Each structure stands twice: as structure tokens, then as C-alpha cells.
Amino acid sequence: MVKVVKFGGSSLASAEQFTKVGDIIRSDESRKYVVPSAPGKRNSKDTKVTDMLYACYDLAEKDQDFKVMLRKIKDRYDSIINGLHLKLALDEEFKLIAENFKAKAGADYAASRGEYLNGIIMANYLGYEFIDSATVIFFDENGNFDAEKTDKVLSKKFEKTEKAVIPGFYGAGPDGKVVTFSRGGSDITGSIVSKACRASMYENWTDVSGCLVADPRIIDNPQPIKVVTYRELRELSYMGASVLHEDAVFPVRKAGIPINIRNTNDPEAPGTLIVESTCQKPDYTITGIAGKKGFVAVNIDKDKMNSEVGFCRKALQAFEENGISIEHMPSGIDTMTVFVHQAEFEGKEQQVISSIRRLAHPDIIDLESDLALIAVVGRGMKSNRGTAGRIFSALAHANINVRMIDQGSSELNIIIGVSNDDFDKAIKAIYDIFVVTQL
């Protein structure tokens, strides 16, 4: 049995946190491969090391003195090393980082040093082998992750390595230059490592006890989700639930490896188990509620639109030509509505309208801004009658006007459009009817 454990930045911000992490790893002999993030905030006024590295490299790029900032970063690592009483010095590493900053090695290189240095400390502390991710995780010339090459090289490496620390967040391109995933990419590294070592479990340790039914910034003490499927999590992540990087699901899903979201500060809590499929019934009809604000609805009307072959394609081409991605597209006989991100759309709205008129010749184009989308997700909705009715009854009771309804054919989710101002109130109303009162 082999487990991969990934720890977030908040779990590795100080020597005290490192000690907790060390105890967790040592408490289970099967935790053989460790993926650390860069040190996060020690308190609310603190700065994440990754942000410090970006700021430091920004000075280097402008040919300004960055030594004071780099020294502050080194002090952060030294405080962890000294707190753990390790016989380890990072002087040579920081000397090399300074040289590479001067040589303009790139922002990706700069950002990756947070995980790289934390990985060295973690390996030294645990007595595990250190594997530089730049030697085993690869990207192609376009900056896209090369899954096939990575899995081949990493699998071969693990055949000879029983226990190792592999830093999260980065790899290397064909030229050997460091390339990073998007922010939060250490989750992806953990997933890649899990697939390569054929892990029985991928444990993702953070500062929360798993996934929650709703955003705790909106709902006080929302209920935890015990078991969630990959498909449910993907829907929730896409709509803003941020416990796990949404791209971290794919490598382990293909390999059939479950993910366990755990809390470093409460290691006894079971957390949330993410699986391919399950016969376990959820505690509630719904699994979770998530959403995002800041959308525009582009309403396109044309009489007999349904009988005009290629109308939708022509209309959507206008968005493609202007580099705008589409979120949702409910439609009727004579109308279709395209939901897009407001921030992305605002600067190009007239070009898009002009393109739609040129390509599709609609009768009317109407814009509606400041909208929010809410996804109500759950595998239990399919087997429970009246789920949609209860959602709209709760919203009507809370005096919320529903601007859009879109249900996927899988019956796994229902997406509702409301105004930005009604966003919090809508989530509270849905949570109340399904979780609090369970009507």
C-alpha cells in the first residue's frame, strides 16, 4: 500500500507546522511520497513566500537591488530550519538563485523556488530522498503538461526510490527551463505523483477538514461533505469551490485513485473522500452549492431561429473571433442566451455585437449584466423527485428573481442565474431548504 501526501502552504508556514506534518507522515508507514507547497502565511498579516519571490524577481527584472527582499525570503527558510534543529544550510542555493535572478531566468523559475527550497528542508527533516521536479515533470514547447513523458520518467524513478519528497507546482520544458502550473498547482503535482507510483490513496492536506456543502464565508459552519464523486467535485470546482485545484482530478481519475482531503490541524478528522463512483447515499439530496458573480447574459433573438441550420454556430463564432469563452447557453425556439464573464466581455462588447450581427443576422441583441451563477450539485438529485421545485420554491420565498435555469442531461447539477445582489441570499435559501430544514 502506497500513499502520496501533499501539504499546502498553510500547513508548512513555520517550524511548528512542519513538526505537525512530520508527525502525520510518520504515523502511517504507507505515506511514502510527499509533495510540499511553498511556505504560506504564518498569520493574517504575513506574506506567502511565492508572492515574496514574485516581488523579488520583479525588482531583478527592473535591474533594481533585490538583495534585501531575497534576504527576507532566506530568513523565512532559516527560521524553519532553526526551529526544526536541522544541520542544513541553504547559502549555496540562495547564491545560485541570486545569480539566476540577475540573469533573468524567468518568473516561473522565481516562483518555483518556494516549493523547491521547502522540498529540500522536508527531505532533510524526514530523511527521505529529494527529487527535483524539474528532472521528472515535463512540459512541451507550448508550455502544456506532457503527461506521457512525465509518467514514464517518474514511474522509472519510483522503482528505485522507496521514499521521496517531490516539490509541487513546477516542472521543466524541452530546453530545461522551469515551467510552473497555475497557482495552486501543487495539487496537480500530487495527482501526477500518485498516478506514477500507482498509489492506493492521494491525501491532500490543507487547513480545512475537507469539502463543505457551501462557502463558509456565506453560511456559518456549513456541513462537511463525507464522500463526493469526481464529477460532482468538477462541477463544484468549476463554479468556485476552491478546496482542490480543478485540474488535479484528471490524472488520478484515469488511474482510479481516490483523493482524501484532510486537515493538518485536525488530523483525526476523516475529511472528504473523492471517488470515481460510490453506492453511498449522500447525507442530503444535494452534495454541494457553489457559485460565481460577475456574468453578462447576451440574449440573441430571431424569429424561426430553430429552423435555421447553423444559426447557433454563427452566433458563437462571434465570441470565438474575439477570444471570449462561453460559460452557459440556455436556448428556446426563437432565442438563445450566452453567459460570459463580465470582466472579459466588457472591453469587447461592441465588437462581439457587431460580429453577431454580421454572422447571424439576429432580430434583437440584448445585454443583461451583473449576474451570478449558482450550481446546485448532487448525485442524489436524480433519485429524488421535486428537487428543482424545492430550489425555486426556496428562492421565491426569499423574494429572489431567477434569471436563468440550466439543467445538465446527467441530472447531476442545476445552474441558476440570479443578480449579483441576490447571490448570498440565494445560497442561504437553497442551503436552508436542503440542509437545515431538509424539506
Secondary structure in CASP SS format (residue, H / E / C, confidence):
PFRMAT SS
TARGET T0000
AUTHOR 0000-0000-0000
METHOD secondary structure of the structure
MODEL  1
M C 1.00
V C 1.00
K E 1.00
V E 1.00
V E 1.00
K E 1.00
F E 1.00
G C 1.00
G H 1.00
S H 1.00
S H 1.00
L H 1.00
A C 1.00
S C 1.00
A H 1.00
E H 1.00
Q H 1.00
F H 1.00
T H 1.00
K H 1.00
V H 1.00
G H 1.00
D H 1.00
I H 1.00
I H 1.00
R H 1.00
S C 1.00
D C 1.00
E C 1.00
S C 1.00
R E 1.00
K E 1.00
Y E 1.00
V E 1.00
V E 1.00
P E 1.00
S C 1.00
A C 1.00
P C 1.00
G C 1.00
K C 1.00
R C 1.00
N C 1.00
S C 1.00
K C 1.00
D C 1.00
T C 1.00
K C 1.00
V H 1.00
T H 1.00
D H 1.00
M H 1.00
L H 1.00
Y H 1.00
A H 1.00
C H 1.00
Y H 1.00
D H 1.00
L H 1.00
A H 1.00
E H 1.00
K C 1.00
D C 1.00
Q C 1.00
D C 1.00
F C 1.00
K H 1.00
V H 1.00
M H 1.00
L H 1.00
R H 1.00
K H 1.00
I H 1.00
K H 1.00
D H 1.00
R H 1.00
Y H 1.00
D H 1.00
S H 1.00
I H 1.00
I H 1.00
N H 1.00
G H 1.00
L C 1.00
H C 1.00
L C 1.00
K C 1.00
L C 1.00
A C 1.00
L C 1.00
D H 1.00
E H 1.00
E H 1.00
F H 1.00
K H 1.00
L H 1.00
I H 1.00
A H 1.00
E H 1.00
N H 1.00
F H 1.00
K H 1.00
A C 1.00
K C 1.00
A C 1.00
G C 1.00
A H 1.00
D H 1.00
Y H 1.00
A H 1.00
A H 1.00
S H 1.00
R H 1.00
G H 1.00
E H 1.00
Y H 1.00
L H 1.00
N H 1.00
G H 1.00
I H 1.00
I H 1.00
M H 1.00
A H 1.00
N H 1.00
Y H 1.00
L H 1.00
G C 1.00
Y C 1.00
E E 1.00
F E 1.00
I C 1.00
D C 1.00
S H 1.00
A H 1.00
T H 1.00
V C 1.00
I C 1.00
F E 1.00
F E 1.00
D C 1.00
E C 1.00
N C 1.00
G C 1.00
N C 1.00
F E 1.00
D C 1.00
A H 1.00
E H 1.00
K H 1.00
T H 1.00
D H 1.00
K H 1.00
V H 1.00
L H 1.00
S H 1.00
K H 1.00
K H 1.00
F H 1.00
E H 1.00
K C 1.00
T C 1.00
E C 1.00
K C 1.00
A E 1.00
V E 1.00
I C 1.00
P C 1.00
G C 1.00
F C 1.00
Y E 1.00
G E 1.00
A E 1.00
G C 1.00
P C 1.00
D C 1.00
G C 1.00
K C 1.00
V E 1.00
V E 1.00
T E 1.00
F C 1.00
S C 1.00
R C 1.00
G C 1.00
G C 1.00
S H 1.00
D H 1.00
I H 1.00
T H 1.00
G H 1.00
S H 1.00
I H 1.00
V H 1.00
S H 1.00
K H 1.00
A H 1.00
C C 1.00
R C 1.00
A C 1.00
S C 1.00
M E 1.00
Y E 1.00
E E 1.00
N E 1.00
W E 1.00
T E 1.00
D C 1.00
V C 1.00
S C 1.00
G C 1.00
C C 1.00
L E 1.00
V C 1.00
A C 1.00
D C 1.00
P C 1.00
R C 1.00
I C 1.00
I C 1.00
D C 1.00
N C 1.00
P C 1.00
Q C 1.00
P E 1.00
I C 1.00
K C 1.00
V E 1.00
V E 1.00
T E 1.00
Y H 1.00
R H 1.00
E H 1.00
L H 1.00
R H 1.00
E H 1.00
L H 1.00
S H 1.00
Y H 1.00
M C 1.00
G C 1.00
A C 1.00
S C 1.00
V C 1.00
L C 1.00
H C 1.00
E H 1.00
D H 1.00
A H 1.00
V H 1.00
F H 1.00
P H 1.00
V H 1.00
R H 1.00
K H 1.00
A H 1.00
G C 1.00
I C 1.00
P C 1.00
I E 1.00
N E 1.00
I E 1.00
R E 1.00
N E 1.00
T C 1.00
N C 1.00
D C 1.00
P C 1.00
E C 1.00
A C 1.00
P C 1.00
G C 1.00
T E 1.00
L E 1.00
I E 1.00
V E 1.00
E C 1.00
S C 1.00
T C 1.00
C C 1.00
Q C 1.00
K C 1.00
P C 1.00
D C 1.00
Y C 1.00
T C 1.00
I C 1.00
T C 1.00
G E 1.00
I E 1.00
A E 1.00
G E 1.00
K E 1.00
K E 1.00
G E 1.00
F E 1.00
V E 1.00
A E 1.00
V E 1.00
N E 1.00
I E 1.00
D E 1.00
K C 1.00
D C 1.00
K C 1.00
M H 1.00
N H 1.00
S H 1.00
E C 1.00
V C 1.00
G C 1.00
F H 1.00
C H 1.00
R H 1.00
K H 1.00
A H 1.00
L H 1.00
Q H 1.00
A H 1.00
F H 1.00
E H 1.00
E H 1.00
N C 1.00
G C 1.00
I C 1.00
S C 1.00
I C 1.00
E C 1.00
H E 1.00
M C 1.00
P C 1.00
S E 1.00
G C 1.00
I C 1.00
D C 1.00
T E 1.00
M E 1.00
T E 1.00
V E 1.00
F E 1.00
V E 1.00
H E 1.00
Q H 1.00
A H 1.00
E H 1.00
F H 1.00
E H 1.00
G H 1.00
K H 1.00
E H 1.00
Q H 1.00
Q H 1.00
V H 1.00
I H 1.00
S H 1.00
S H 1.00
I H 1.00
R H 1.00
R H 1.00
L H 1.00
A H 1.00
H C 1.00
P C 1.00
D C 1.00
I E 1.00
I E 1.00
D E 1.00
L E 1.00
E E 1.00
S E 1.00
D E 1.00
L E 1.00
A E 1.00
L E 1.00
I E 1.00
A E 1.00
V E 1.00
V E 1.00
G C 1.00
R H 1.00
G H 1.00
M H 1.00
K C 1.00
S C 1.00
N C 1.00
R C 1.00
G C 1.00
T H 1.00
A H 1.00
G H 1.00
R H 1.00
I H 1.00
F H 1.00
S H 1.00
A H 1.00
L H 1.00
A H 1.00
H H 1.00
A C 1.00
N C 1.00
I C 1.00
N C 1.00
V C 1.00
R C 1.00
M E 1.00
I E 1.00
D E 1.00
Q E 1.00
G C 1.00
S C 1.00
S C 1.00
E C 1.00
L C 1.00
N E 1.00
I E 1.00
I E 1.00
I E 1.00
G E 1.00
V E 1.00
S E 1.00
N H 1.00
D H 1.00
D H 1.00
F H 1.00
D H 1.00
K H 1.00
A H 1.00
I H 1.00
K H 1.00
A H 1.00
I H 1.00
Y H 1.00
D H 1.00
I H 1.00
F H 1.00
V H 1.00
V H 1.00
T C 1.00
Q C 1.00
L C 1.00
END
